[in-house]
Amino acid sequence: TGHHTGIIRRISADAQGKYLVTGAEDKSARVWDIETGKLIRVLRPPIDRGNEGNIYAVAISPDGKLFVTVGDDDRRTANLGSVFVKLVDVRTREQAQFQIMF
């Protein structure tokens, strides 16, 4: 189905009220057309047991063209943690992924 299977914990809308981005405990982010309620895009990060794939933040640009997700990739290197950041073009579905170590 087009619905989340977990509790929605994060939500963001564009300035024009056209798109909504949701992030949920099912380890997915989804882009919705607010007017029709139609699902436009599903983004699933790498998923594994534990925290890997958790979505901690979602946002959409004011013009509704790009959205971003931030989540846990659960990789540990020399006691460092990391998160993944995905930037996605809503229309073309092109995406870039970055890993941030801390």
Stockholm file with secondary structure:
# STOCKHOLM 1.0

chainA/1-102         TGHHTGIIRRISADAQGKYLVTGAEDKSARVWDIETGKLIRVLRPPIDRGNEGNIYAVAISPDGKLFVTVGDDDRRTANLGSVFVKLVDVRTREQAQFQIMF
#=GR chainA/1-102 SS CCSCSSCEEEEEECTTSCEEEEEETTSCEEEEETTTCCEEEEECCCCCSTTTTCEEEEEECTTSSEEEEEEECCCCBTTBCEEEEEEEETTTCCEEEEEEEC
#=GC SS_cons         CCSCSSCEEEEEECTTSCEEEEEETTSCEEEEETTTCCEEEEECCCCCSTTTTCEEEEEECTTSSEEEEEEECCCCBTTBCEEEEEEEETTTCCEEEEEEEC
//
